[in-house]
Amino acid sequence: MAQNQPAPDTTRRSERSRRAIYDAALALVAEVGYPKTTIEGIASRAGVGKQTIYRWWPSKADVLLEAFLDLADQAARAAGQQPYAIPDTGDLAADLKTVLRATVDELRDPAFEAPSRALAAEGLVNEELGRRFVAKLLEPQLQLYVDRLRAAQDTGDVRADVDPRIALELFVSPLAQRWLQHTGPISHDYTDTLVDYALNGLAPR
């Protein structure tokens, strides 16, 4: 008498396929760049049919953006920072230096650097991708700086007339420019200095 076989776990199988697709997409965009990365190439590398990818995502941009967001989410979970927020210890300089040092470490990690550099570069010439990259990845991170600076305004550490959204660019934008354009090395000492310079201008007179 035949025994009843357990039904296949389609949820687990789908998650394995999704993870393989993420890994394949990030690897390919790092190796060959965004223009040469294709749905077919991702599917072949992940060991799935391309229709599997099209069933979940409408384009390679959607695959790559979701894969990169997932990579960032995994890193945050591994660091015990979920949901992620800039710390508020009462010492604004120390808090900003902590998060910017972590950003430097991330930007120098090949697992993050290659795909993020490829997506950022493509976003400069592909306006739609650039807007989505900013909206889905960068703006949520920048909002964390806005929240922390507003908290500092509440405690009197930052002048009330300062626009937090502009102020955060004093330390975030130079780091991004130096990393993207290779205008100089990025290090903990560098971002510590950016914070010191920025807060000197933001502090109450």
Protein Blocks (a to p, Z undefined) as FASTA:
>chain_A
ZZddddddfklmmmmmmmmmmmmmmmmmmmnojklpcfklmmmmnopafklmmmmpgbfk
lmmmmmmmmmmmmmmmmnopaccddddehpaklmmmmmmmmmmmmmmpmklmmmmmmmmm
mmmmmmklmmmmmmmmmmmmmmmmmmmmmmmmmnopacfkbcfklmmmmmmmmmmmmmmn
opaccdfklmmmmmmmmmmmmpcZZ
